[in-house]
């Protein structure tokens, strides 16, 4: 993609990118982003692309879950109004899980696996929102949800290399563990679902919205249990990758920059201003923490492409800007990785600068206006969560809140030994995966016990 970016994208031209799955993708230049996003869903569909990429026929227990992603609709309609009320519960769960995962020993350093410990931190926090206490702390339930996520990723990866004629057979074989995970998680989710269906005062977001919209098919307990699997998949793997990368980027950066201390000063100050309790407004004022995450998503982006869509009309779609036509079923996307690493947009682009985006906000007003303008111009390219639909934007916002809360607890409660060298991520097709074997040493701060 680097060659295509230099040769075509910078000149405002589209090109065909050979994909490791064998199906080429049309990469349009950043200058055509508006054309790409202005197309209606029946012409260029994000949902249809995700259905193909996530192997919707096999990976999520039933094709219906991605053909009609009602769980995403529920999040989009409900989460923006509820996230403020969720913050105290999320903070409580993060505190409980950190204390049990990283420990409370103030004397000795503890070595922890970054990937494993972050997985253990993210799952209870996500499920505190989805199911609440005590289910979010049930180790067997969380283990089954984690296994489901891994099983789904395996299906998506293997089927990309599978000949089309063999896909139905291989897909059904690989889906056997998926249905086992549904059975095992349903032992814990169905009792909660039945209770909330029976108790009008204790409805879930899903039940409330499905009732209001007359979607009686979405009140089937079995369907709700299946959608909880899809919700966990969407939240767990994205939050975990973002958290792992952000942590590694911070502690492997130049110690003379004092990023950890800067974030600690900010979150401690803001928390005190909020009376010792986190609020949505308080989190919005954590500019350094937000910048640290945003910069990590830029430097250690875990996708090479963004705004990925599938051509839906039988006659295809014509790009009048360049005069080419893409056939039905073709994939169109924009290069996300190379603009994020282009010195024309970001000085010294390969260096992780945690406060790259927060300095202008903490400086005088004209600089702040300039940063706001630049952010608007580059936000879509700086998005590492995989799309720009309203439902995805809502999910991204919640994930950012969760990661900032985790980062705040981390820097306030623990000493973390710096890393001399950041463990490398590795590319798998268009996805860049964080290291799975990296370890760090942590110790609880004495004054926090």
C-alpha positions as MATLAB code, in Angstrom:
seq = 'XXXXXXXXXXXXXXXXXXXXXXXXXXXXXXXXXXXXXXXXXXXXXXXXXXXXXXXXXXXXXXXXXXXXXXXXXXXXXXXXXXXXXXXXXXXXXXXXXXXXXXXXXXXXXXXXXXXXXXXXXXXXXXXXXXXXXXXXXXXXXXXXXXXXXXXXXXXXXXXXXXXXXXXXXXXXXXXXXXXXXXXXXXXXXXXXXXXXXXXXXXXXXXXXXXXXXXXXXXXXXXXXXXXXXXXXXXXXXXXXXXXXXXXXXXXXXXXXXXXXXXXXXXXXXXXXXXXXXXXXXXXXXXXXXXXXXXXXXXXXXXXXXXXXXXXXXXXXXXXXXXXXXXXXXXXXXXXXXXXXXXXXXXXXXXXXXXXXXXXXXXXXXXXXXXXXXXXXXXXXXXXXXXXXXXXXXXXXXXXXXXXXXXXXXXXXXXXXXXXXXXXXXXXXXXXXXXXXXXXXXXXXXXXXX';
ca = [
       0.000    0.000    0.000;
       2.945    2.350    0.559;
       3.771    2.185   -3.158;
       0.147    2.767   -4.123;
      -0.107    5.717   -1.754;
       2.975    7.427   -3.180;
       2.235    6.598   -6.818;
      -1.541    7.063   -6.961;
      -3.270    8.297   -3.794;
      -1.142   11.424   -3.435;
      -2.033   12.294   -7.039;
      -5.759   11.878   -6.412;
      -5.998    8.561   -8.266;
      -7.578    5.241   -7.306;
      -5.834    1.895   -7.711;
      -6.437   -1.834   -7.302;
      -4.816   -3.365   -4.218;
      -4.164   -7.142   -4.346;
      -5.488   -8.577   -1.076;
      -4.067  -11.666    0.629;
      -7.550  -13.214    0.427;
      -7.248  -13.173   -3.381;
      -9.914  -10.518   -4.027;
      -8.507   -7.090   -5.012;
      -9.820   -3.944   -3.329;
     -10.288   -0.550   -4.951;
      -8.388    2.041   -2.891;
      -9.668    5.558   -3.482;
      -7.465    8.552   -2.556;
      -8.112   10.674    0.561;
      -9.342   13.474   -1.707;
     -12.344   11.266   -2.591;
     -13.349   10.492    0.977;
     -16.471   12.637    0.696;
     -17.538   10.796   -2.468;
     -17.093    7.487   -0.658;
     -19.014    8.453    2.474;
     -21.795   10.290    0.620;
     -22.988    7.119   -1.140;
     -26.178    5.691    0.426;
     -26.121    2.219    2.005;
     -28.037    0.639   -0.863;
     -25.210    1.717   -3.189;
     -22.098    1.275   -1.024;
     -22.763   -0.762    2.088;
     -20.559   -0.899    5.184;
     -22.764   -3.596    6.725;
     -22.457   -5.827    3.648;
     -18.676   -5.478    3.691;
     -18.559   -6.393    7.386;
     -20.820   -9.375    6.748;
     -18.350  -10.727    4.201;
     -15.204   -9.830    6.145;
     -16.553  -11.276    9.400;
     -17.903  -14.407    7.698;
     -21.480  -13.748    8.789;
     -22.705  -17.090    7.431;
     -20.700  -19.000   10.029;
     -18.982  -16.911   12.721;
     -21.906  -15.562   14.776;
     -24.253  -18.552   15.305;
     -26.781  -17.304   12.711;
     -26.531  -15.159    9.534;
     -29.315  -12.917   10.846;
     -27.045  -11.322   13.436;
     -24.969   -9.465   10.847;
     -27.603   -9.276    8.117;
     -29.700   -7.228   10.539;
     -27.267   -5.917   13.199;
     -29.997   -4.763   15.557;
     -27.599   -4.816   18.505;
     -25.611   -2.030   16.807;
     -28.833   -0.083   16.339;
     -29.612   -0.441   20.057;
     -26.179    0.904   21.004;
     -26.480    3.860   18.643;
     -29.929    4.820   19.943;
     -29.237    4.295   23.642;
     -25.561    4.532   24.589;
     -25.008    8.293   23.995;
     -27.728    9.072   26.563;
     -26.587    6.439   29.059;
     -22.797    6.675   29.032;
     -22.677    9.359   31.732;
     -24.609    7.157   34.132;
     -22.369    4.193   33.243;
     -19.090    5.887   34.171;
     -19.249    5.179   37.959;
     -19.988    1.484   37.351;
     -17.197    1.203   34.789;
     -14.737    2.837   37.206;
     -15.835    0.473   39.991;
     -15.319   -2.558   37.739;
     -11.960   -1.326   36.495;
     -10.776   -0.801   40.078;
     -11.960   -4.264   41.153;
     -10.385   -6.000   38.162;
      -7.060   -4.147   38.314;
      -6.719   -4.944   42.025;
      -7.277   -8.641   41.329;
      -5.193   -8.803   38.133;
      -2.200   -6.531   38.743;
      -2.461   -6.910   42.498;
      -2.036   -4.632   45.521;
       1.488   -5.548   46.615;
       3.359   -2.303   47.351;
       6.692   -4.013   48.140;
       7.508   -6.309   45.210;
       7.418   -5.879   41.456;
       5.029   -8.212   39.635;
       5.587   -9.389   36.071;
       2.368   -9.531   34.065;
       1.625  -10.548   30.496;
       0.286   -7.456   28.747;
      -2.083   -9.245   26.370;
      -3.382  -11.700   28.956;
      -3.869   -9.127   31.709;
      -5.606   -6.626   29.409;
      -7.984   -9.381   28.264;
      -8.799  -10.069   31.920;
      -9.377   -6.347   32.501;
     -11.514   -5.598   29.451;
     -14.007   -8.482   29.591;
     -15.518   -7.738   33.044;
     -15.705   -4.017   32.282;
     -17.558   -4.525   28.995;
     -19.940   -6.988   30.605;
     -20.592   -4.658   33.532;
     -22.388   -2.548   30.923;
     -23.987   -5.470   29.083;
     -25.114   -7.774   31.896;
     -24.166   -6.048   35.137;
     -23.290   -7.626   38.468;
     -22.727  -10.444   39.358;
     -22.573  -11.970   35.855;
     -19.742   -9.677   34.729;
     -17.442  -11.317   37.316;
     -18.357  -14.928   36.556;
     -15.056  -16.464   35.425;
     -16.629  -19.332   33.495;
     -18.921  -16.965   31.585;
     -16.045  -14.590   30.770;
     -13.852  -17.496   29.687;
     -16.522  -18.741   27.292;
     -16.967  -15.246   25.833;
     -13.217  -15.002   25.291;
     -13.180  -18.415   23.602;
     -16.054  -17.330   21.368;
     -14.081  -14.284   20.250;
     -11.050  -16.433   19.439;
     -13.213  -18.984   17.588;
     -14.803  -16.221   15.509;
     -11.399  -14.748   14.606;
     -10.226  -18.219   13.530;
     -13.211  -18.603   11.194;
     -12.641  -15.158    9.654;
      -8.968  -15.864    9.076;
      -9.201  -19.424    7.731;
     -12.110  -18.811    5.364;
     -10.236  -15.973    3.647;
      -7.788  -18.601    2.376;
     -10.422  -21.257    1.644;
     -11.575  -21.917   -1.953;
     -15.176  -20.844   -2.486;
     -16.409  -24.373   -3.188;
     -15.025  -25.647    0.125;
     -16.181  -22.676    2.231;
     -19.591  -24.141    3.218;
     -18.001  -27.369    4.470;
     -15.033  -25.749    6.220;
     -17.227  -22.968    7.609;
     -19.700  -25.375    9.208;
     -16.899  -27.446   10.715;
     -15.203  -24.372   12.168;
     -18.545  -23.132   13.513;
     -19.046  -26.177   15.764;
     -17.184  -24.545   18.694;
     -19.176  -21.335   18.084;
     -22.446  -23.137   18.840;
     -20.848  -24.738   21.873;
     -19.978  -21.256   23.173;
     -23.591  -20.170   22.643;
     -24.817  -23.124   24.689;
     -22.298  -22.504   27.473;
     -22.850  -18.732   27.730;
     -26.633  -19.134   27.557;
     -26.522  -20.840   30.951;
     -25.652  -17.436   32.366;
     -27.342  -15.028   29.977;
     -30.788  -16.626   29.545;
     -31.790  -16.375   33.242;
     -30.933  -12.657   33.185;
     -32.800  -12.170   29.892;
     -35.919  -13.959   31.154;
     -35.848  -11.899   34.360;
     -35.612   -8.620   32.452;
     -38.371   -9.640   30.054;
     -40.622  -10.394   33.022;
     -39.716   -7.307   35.045;
     -40.946   -4.189   33.282;
     -38.981   -2.006   35.696;
     -35.711   -3.758   34.913;
     -35.707   -3.868   31.128;
     -32.470   -3.865   29.218;
     -31.746   -1.321   26.503;
     -32.402   -3.998   23.892;
     -35.772   -4.978   25.349;
     -36.855   -1.360   25.825;
     -36.057   -0.324   22.260;
     -37.384   -3.514   20.624;
     -40.673   -3.070   22.513;
     -40.945    0.609   21.534;
     -40.196   -0.124   17.864;
     -42.500   -3.126   17.643;
     -39.609   -5.500   16.915;
     -41.213   -8.494   18.623;
     -38.810  -10.813   16.808;
     -36.033   -9.160   18.824;
     -37.721  -10.099   22.103;
     -36.954  -13.791   21.579;
     -34.604  -14.763   24.476;
     -32.551  -16.988   22.162;
     -31.971  -14.119   19.718;
     -30.971  -11.769   22.544;
     -28.500  -14.361   23.874;
     -26.960  -14.669   20.405;
     -26.695  -10.882   20.078;
     -24.826  -10.733   23.398;
     -22.122  -12.857   21.765;
     -21.868  -10.410   18.865;
     -21.744   -7.443   21.244;
     -18.937   -9.025   23.234;
     -16.968   -9.725   20.072;
     -17.341   -6.148   18.847;
     -16.275   -4.639   22.162;
     -13.681   -7.081   23.479;
     -11.173   -7.443   20.672;
     -11.195   -3.772   19.669;
     -10.880   -2.469   23.236;
      -8.167   -4.975   24.055;
      -6.039   -4.116   21.009;
      -6.397   -0.388   21.630;
      -5.503   -0.784   25.317;
      -2.481   -3.013   24.676;
      -1.050   -0.682   22.051;
      -1.613    2.441   24.138;
       0.053    0.931   27.223;
       3.076   -0.331   25.270;
       3.465    2.927   23.349;
       3.499    4.991   26.558;
       5.898    2.883   28.611;
       8.307    2.318   25.702;
       8.523    6.027   24.833;
      11.396    8.343   25.756;
      11.370    8.600   29.606;
      12.556   12.214   29.390;
       9.139   13.139   27.965;
       7.450   12.163   31.276;
       4.241   11.041   29.611;
       3.123    8.875   32.542;
       3.667   11.715   35.004;
       1.851   14.167   32.744;
      -1.188   11.933   32.400;
      -1.160   11.196   36.156;
      -1.120   14.908   36.990;
      -4.027   15.567   34.646;
      -6.327   12.715   35.685;
      -5.621   13.308   39.397;
      -6.420   17.011   39.014;
      -9.595   16.435   37.011;
     -10.810   13.712   39.387;
     -10.330   16.110   42.328;
     -12.254   18.807   40.437;
     -15.101   16.314   40.007;
     -15.271   15.659   43.745;
     -13.441   12.339   43.597;
     -15.956   10.701   41.248;
     -15.498   10.337   37.524;
     -18.089   11.914   35.261;
     -18.513   12.147   31.510;
     -17.689   15.865   31.697;
     -14.530   15.130   33.667;
     -13.333   12.551   31.162;
     -13.923   15.037   28.361;
     -11.418   17.368   30.051;
      -8.677   14.717   30.121;
      -6.981   16.047   26.991;
      -3.618   14.364   27.624;
      -5.162   10.931   28.178;
      -7.302   11.397   25.078;
      -4.256   12.492   23.066;
      -2.206    9.523   24.303;
      -4.893    7.145   23.026;
      -5.405    8.995   19.770;
      -1.673    9.084   19.076;
      -1.424    5.353   19.772;
      -4.222    4.690   17.315;
      -2.238    6.719   14.764;
       1.236    5.233   15.306;
       0.127    1.677   16.113;
      -3.023    1.577   13.992;
      -4.323   -1.954   13.779;
      -5.964   -1.645   10.356;
      -4.427   -0.649    7.045;
      -7.735    0.396    5.444;
     -10.813    2.291    6.572;
     -14.321    3.221    5.370;
     -14.580   -0.179    3.712;
     -17.704   -0.734    1.631;
     -19.258   -3.220   -0.783;
     -20.841   -2.262   -4.120;
     -24.522   -3.275   -4.071;
     -26.317   -2.266   -7.360;
     -26.459   -4.871  -10.120;
     -25.022   -2.300  -12.543;
     -22.232   -1.416  -10.143;
     -21.232    2.164   -9.336;
     -19.551    4.791  -11.475;
     -16.875    7.099  -10.116;
     -17.498   10.281  -12.095;
     -14.406   11.930  -10.631;
     -12.125    9.515  -12.480;
     -14.424    7.808  -14.960;
     -14.217    4.189  -13.787;
     -16.998    1.780  -12.835;
     -16.824   -0.817  -10.069;
     -18.956   -3.968  -10.531;
     -21.475   -5.344   -8.055;
     -19.743   -7.100   -5.168;
     -16.507   -5.119   -5.462;
     -14.914   -3.708   -2.316;
     -13.918   -0.060   -2.044;
     -11.899    1.466    0.803;
      -9.499    4.232    1.713;
      -5.883    3.881    2.813;
      -5.711    4.647    6.536;
      -2.174    3.569    7.401;
      -0.047    5.660    5.073;
      -1.685    9.082    5.638;
      -1.254    8.496    9.372;
       2.477    8.004    8.807;
       2.911   10.805    6.282;
       5.208   13.654    7.438;
       3.053   16.037    5.419;
       0.321   15.497    8.020;
       2.330   14.590   11.125;
       5.907   15.802   11.777;
       8.212   12.931   12.779;
       5.351   10.495   12.059;
       7.014    7.286   13.280;
       7.614    8.663   16.769;
       4.981    8.161   19.449;
       4.294   11.594   20.918;
       1.606   11.083   23.539;
       0.755   14.780   23.805;
       0.820   15.562   20.081;
      -2.885   16.412   20.066;
      -3.229   17.856   23.567;
      -0.516   20.553   23.471;
      -2.529   22.934   21.265;
      -5.569   22.466   23.540;
      -3.498   23.435   26.553;
      -1.880   26.376   24.782;
      -3.351   29.733   23.731;
      -6.611   30.039   21.837;
      -5.395   30.578   18.217;
      -3.400   27.333   18.388;
      -6.454   25.587   19.726;
      -8.513   26.793   16.785;
      -5.836   25.532   14.400;
      -5.786   22.116   16.092;
      -9.587   21.889   15.908;
      -9.475   22.593   12.167;
      -6.708   20.042   11.578;
      -8.553   17.458   13.638;
     -11.692   17.884   11.539;
      -9.689   17.471    8.355;
      -7.895   14.313    9.480;
     -10.315   12.646   11.943;
     -11.604   10.086    9.468;
      -8.041    9.082    8.592;
      -7.118    8.911   12.270;
      -9.928    6.473   13.026;
      -8.547    3.029   13.817;
     -11.842    1.440   14.783;
     -12.869    0.477   11.298;
     -15.554    2.724    9.878;
     -17.597    5.888   10.195;
     -21.237    4.832   10.430;
     -23.254    6.296   13.303;
     -23.379    2.961   15.142;
     -19.618    2.518   14.854;
     -19.053    6.082   16.030;
     -21.137    5.358   19.134;
     -19.177    2.190   19.853;
     -15.869    4.001   19.377;
     -16.916    6.650   21.879;
     -17.673    4.045   24.544;
     -14.390    2.242   23.875;
     -12.494    5.527   24.241;
     -14.226    6.187   27.579;
     -13.337    2.703   28.794;
      -9.672    2.938   27.750;
      -9.264    6.403   29.303;
     -10.681    5.125   32.612;
      -8.294    2.160   32.504;
      -5.387    4.466   31.744;
      -6.362    6.760   34.620;
      -6.464    3.901   37.131;
      -3.178    2.551   35.808;
      -1.164    5.748   36.185;
      -2.696    6.770   39.518;
      -2.394    3.425   41.277;
       0.695    1.693   39.829;
       4.366    2.196   39.129;
       5.224    0.637   35.762;
       8.795   -0.069   34.708;
       9.654    1.543   31.355;
      10.515   -0.652   28.381;
      13.754    0.047   26.549;
      12.275   -1.250   23.278;
       8.630   -1.557   22.318;
       7.676   -5.129   21.320;
       6.710   -5.112   17.663;
       3.234   -5.559   16.271;
       2.826   -7.903   13.310;
       0.785   -7.580   10.150;
      -1.732  -10.266    9.163;
      -3.120   -9.134    5.859;
      -4.766   -5.769    6.457;
      -4.723   -6.118   10.247;
      -1.807   -5.335   12.553;
      -1.877   -7.398   15.741;
      -0.264   -6.360   19.042;
       2.320   -8.718   20.576;
       0.897  -11.628   22.549;
       3.984  -12.508   24.626;
       5.090   -9.079   25.866;
       5.437   -8.689   29.640;
       5.823   -5.675   31.929;
       6.630   -5.190   35.625;
       4.170   -3.357   37.851;
       3.969   -2.439   41.521;
       1.160   -0.840   43.505;
       1.865    2.654   44.778;
       2.088    2.745   48.582;
      -0.049    5.852   48.945;
      -2.985    4.182   47.139;
      -3.626    1.425   49.677;
];
